[in-house]
Every structure is written in structure tokens, then in C-alpha cells.
Amino acid sequence: MSSPRDWDLARTALLTIDLQNDFLHSEGAYGCAGQGSDSIAALPDRIAPLIKALRDQGGRYFSAQFTLVPDRDGTPLIAPHLKELRPFLGKGDFAPGSFGHGLVDALQPADFVIEKVAYSAFYQTRLEYIMRAVGVDHLIVGGIVTNGGVASTLRDAHLRNIETVMLTDGCAAFRQEIHNATLLSLGSVTHQMTCRDAQDWLEGAA
């Protein structure tokens, strides 16, 4: 893998996974169900400076947002395994255009929003099309959860020969030991750096 410091930052995008109101806001689906963690809540403010720093270098910000497609009666189409894990999900949750589906305020606005229906931001989405259309070759990735959407997206990027940087403290899981194990397992798949190191890199390229 080439060093990220050799990347053309104008051809680089920061991609966040699932940093949405339904996951993070107190009035979102997970907040109302008492599901959350301090490590997840801290992510938007930690990542926001990187968006500005990358945009200052001509780069982009993409937000991939988990989506539950509503059926004609409004009932969301939920995979059986997810319904078993999160039985509190119901009508209106993660629905396109809803408050809960939206990107958290601290990261608004994204240059492009990618609706996704599974873990990976590449699976049956327009992400790769957008990357090619606007000339993005590299991705800096953060979001939730480390072992779910983040890991799946990074592995899919690797299979597509898209080089990535994983923000080690710009992603989080509901359990710290799972987060740590995932960082270890992805060591051969992606570059890794902290948000502070990434900000120094991006700002130092000016």
C-alpha cells in the first residue's frame, strides 16, 4: 500500500458510516430505546475538523446512512437478524427523509449522501459510481460500528483496490474490546491513524 502522505487530497474523500440521528440523537430510535455509548456519541465532534481540513485541500465528504425502506403501509423492511437484535425498530425509523435518517448536525452538510441497506457502504449503493464520477481514488473512513459497517466497508474497498485510512478513534463499537480486536484484524487491509494524526496530515499538506 502506498503512503497516504503521497495521496492527491483533491482525489480523496472522508466517508462516515451511520452517523445519523436515529443512532446518536437522544430523540432518535436508539436514544429512545436507551441504546447508546459515550464513545459513539463523541465521534461527530472528533471527525468534524477533518472534514474542513480535507475540503480545504479540495477533497470531499461522503456520508453513508443506514436505511430501512418502508413498505407501502409504512412498516420498514427489516432483515430478520436485525429485527431479532433490535426489536424496538418500527415505523418511521431510519426512513429516507426522516429526522432520524439524517446526518447529525455536527457533520452537516455532506457533499453526497449514500443510502445503504446493509453493513457495507458499497453493497448495492451508488458509492463507487460517485467516486468515479467526481474523481475520488482514496477514502478516509470513520463511523459506527467498528466491527460492522466500518469493517465491512473497509474490506469491500480493499477488494476493489481502493486504498483507505481507518480513523482508529474516529470509529467506535458498543464494546471497547470488540473495537480493539477489529483494529487488529484490519491491520493488513487499511492504513490506520488517529483523528489528531489525520488532521495534522491534512493541514500539513496545505
C-alpha positions as CSV (number, residue, x, y, z in Angstrom):
1,M,0.0,0.0,0.0
2,S,1.2,3.5,-0.8
3,S,1.7,6.0,2.0
4,P,-1.4,8.2,2.5
5,R,1.0,11.2,2.6
6,D,1.6,10.6,-1.1
7,W,-2.2,10.7,-1.9
8,D,-3.7,13.5,-4.0
9,L,-6.0,15.0,-1.4
10,A,-8.2,16.6,-4.1
11,R,-8.9,13.0,-5.1
12,T,-9.7,11.8,-1.6
13,A,-12.9,11.7,0.4
14,L,-13.7,11.3,4.0
15,L,-16.5,8.7,4.4
16,T,-18.5,8.4,7.6
17,I,-20.7,5.3,8.3
18,D,-24.1,5.6,10.0
19,L,-23.5,8.9,12.0
20,Q,-27.2,9.6,12.0
21,N,-29.8,11.0,14.4
22,D,-31.5,7.6,14.8
23,F,-28.3,6.2,16.1
24,L,-26.9,9.2,18.1
25,H,-29.6,11.7,18.9
26,S,-31.5,11.4,22.2
27,E,-34.8,11.5,20.3
28,G,-33.7,9.0,17.7
29,A,-34.7,5.4,17.5
30,Y,-31.7,4.1,19.6
31,G,-31.8,7.0,22.0
32,C,-35.5,6.4,22.8
33,A,-34.7,2.7,23.4
34,G,-31.8,3.5,25.7
35,Q,-29.2,2.2,23.3
36,G,-26.0,4.2,23.1
37,S,-22.5,4.7,24.3
38,D,-20.2,7.6,25.2
39,S,-17.6,6.5,22.7
40,I,-20.1,6.6,19.9
41,A,-21.6,10.0,21.0
42,A,-18.1,11.5,20.9
43,L,-17.4,10.8,17.2
44,P,-19.1,13.7,15.3
45,D,-17.1,16.4,17.1
46,R,-13.9,14.4,16.7
47,I,-14.4,13.9,13.0
48,A,-15.8,17.4,12.0
49,P,-12.4,19.2,11.9
50,L,-11.2,16.6,9.4
51,I,-14.0,17.4,7.0
52,K,-12.9,21.0,6.9
53,A,-9.3,20.2,6.6
54,L,-9.9,17.8,3.7
55,R,-12.2,20.2,1.9
56,D,-9.5,22.9,2.2
57,Q,-7.3,20.6,0.1
58,G,-10.1,20.1,-2.5
59,G,-11.3,16.8,-1.1
60,R,-14.9,15.6,-0.4
61,Y,-17.1,14.4,2.4
62,F,-19.4,11.5,1.9
63,S,-22.0,10.3,4.4
64,A,-23.2,6.7,4.2
65,Q,-26.5,6.4,6.1
66,F,-28.3,3.2,7.1
67,T,-31.7,3.0,5.6
68,L,-34.9,1.0,6.4
69,V,-37.0,1.1,3.3
70,P,-40.7,1.5,4.3
71,D,-43.3,-0.9,2.8
72,R,-46.5,0.6,1.4
73,D,-48.1,0.6,4.8
74,G,-45.0,2.2,6.4
75,T,-43.7,-0.9,8.0
76,P,-39.9,-1.0,7.5
77,L,-38.3,-3.8,5.6
78,I,-36.0,-5.2,8.3
79,A,-33.7,-8.2,7.8
80,P,-34.6,-11.0,10.3
81,H,-31.3,-10.9,12.1
82,L,-31.6,-7.2,12.7
83,K,-35.2,-7.5,13.9
84,E,-34.0,-10.1,16.4
85,L,-31.1,-7.9,17.6
86,R,-33.1,-4.6,17.6
87,P,-36.8,-5.5,18.2
88,F,-37.6,-1.8,19.1
89,L,-37.2,-0.7,15.5
90,G,-40.5,0.2,13.9
91,K,-42.4,2.5,11.6
92,G,-40.5,5.7,10.7
93,D,-37.1,4.6,12.0
94,F,-34.3,5.2,9.5
95,A,-36.8,6.1,6.9
96,P,-35.5,8.2,4.0
97,G,-36.2,11.9,4.5
98,S,-37.0,11.5,8.2
99,F,-35.2,13.3,11.1
100,G,-33.8,10.0,12.3
101,H,-32.3,9.1,9.0
102,G,-30.5,12.4,8.7
103,L,-26.8,13.1,9.3
104,V,-26.1,14.5,12.7
105,D,-25.9,18.3,12.8
106,A,-22.2,18.5,13.7
107,L,-21.3,16.9,10.4
108,Q,-23.8,18.7,8.1
109,P,-23.7,19.1,5.2
110,A,-22.2,16.1,3.3
111,D,-21.3,16.6,-0.3
112,F,-23.0,13.3,-1.1
113,V,-25.3,11.0,0.9
114,I,-25.3,7.3,0.2
115,E,-28.3,5.3,1.4
116,K,-27.3,1.8,2.4
117,V,-29.4,-1.2,3.4
118,A,-26.7,-3.4,4.8
119,Y,-23.4,-3.1,6.6
120,S,-21.1,-2.1,3.7
121,A,-21.4,1.3,2.1
122,F,-20.5,-0.4,-1.2
123,Y,-23.2,-3.1,-1.1
124,Q,-26.0,-2.2,-3.6
125,T,-25.3,1.5,-3.3
126,R,-24.1,4.3,-5.6
127,L,-20.9,5.0,-3.7
128,E,-18.5,3.6,-6.3
129,Y,-20.3,5.4,-9.1
130,I,-20.0,8.7,-7.2
131,M,-16.3,8.1,-6.5
132,R,-15.6,7.5,-10.2
133,A,-17.8,10.4,-11.3
134,V,-16.1,13.0,-9.1
135,G,-12.6,11.5,-9.4
136,V,-12.1,10.1,-5.9
137,D,-9.5,7.4,-5.6
138,H,-8.9,7.2,-1.8
139,L,-11.1,7.1,1.3
140,I,-10.6,8.1,5.0
141,V,-13.2,6.2,6.9
142,G,-14.9,6.5,10.3
143,G,-18.2,5.9,12.0
144,I,-20.1,3.1,13.6
145,V,-19.8,0.3,14.4
146,T,-16.2,-0.6,14.1
147,N,-16.9,-4.3,13.7
148,G,-20.0,-3.8,11.5
149,G,-20.4,-1.1,8.9
150,V,-16.9,0.3,9.2
151,A,-15.1,-3.1,8.9
152,S,-17.4,-4.3,6.0
153,T,-16.8,-1.1,4.1
154,L,-13.1,-1.2,4.5
155,R,-12.9,-4.8,3.4
156,D,-15.1,-4.1,0.4
157,A,-12.8,-1.1,-0.5
158,H,-9.8,-3.4,-0.2
159,L,-11.4,-5.9,-2.6
160,R,-11.9,-3.1,-5.1
161,N,-8.2,-1.9,-4.8
162,I,-9.3,1.3,-3.2
163,E,-6.8,2.4,-0.6
164,T,-8.1,3.6,2.7
165,V,-7.2,5.2,6.1
166,M,-9.2,4.0,9.1
167,L,-9.6,6.5,11.8
168,T,-8.8,4.5,14.9
169,D,-10.6,6.8,17.3
170,G,-13.0,8.1,14.7
171,C,-15.0,4.9,14.8
172,A,-16.5,3.0,17.8
173,A,-18.4,-0.1,18.9
174,F,-20.7,-0.8,21.8
175,R,-17.9,-2.7,23.5
176,Q,-14.3,-1.5,23.6
177,E,-12.8,-4.9,23.4
178,I,-14.6,-5.6,20.1
179,H,-13.4,-2.2,18.8
180,N,-9.8,-3.1,19.7
181,A,-10.0,-6.6,18.2
182,T,-11.3,-5.2,14.9
183,L,-8.5,-2.6,14.6
184,L,-6.0,-5.5,15.0
185,S,-7.8,-7.7,12.4
186,L,-7.9,-4.8,9.8
187,G,-4.2,-4.1,10.1
188,S,-3.4,-5.7,6.7
189,V,-6.4,-4.2,5.0
190,T,-6.2,-0.4,5.7
191,H,-3.8,2.3,6.9
192,Q,-4.7,3.4,10.4
193,M,-4.3,6.7,12.2
194,T,-5.9,8.7,15.0
195,C,-8.1,11.7,14.2
196,R,-5.4,14.0,15.6
197,D,-2.7,12.5,13.3
198,A,-5.1,12.7,10.3
199,Q,-5.8,16.3,11.0
200,D,-2.1,17.1,11.2
201,W,-1.5,15.2,7.9
202,L,-4.3,17.1,6.1
203,E,-3.5,20.5,7.5
204,G,0.2,20.0,6.9
205,A,-0.4,19.4,3.2
206,A,-1.5,23.0,2.7
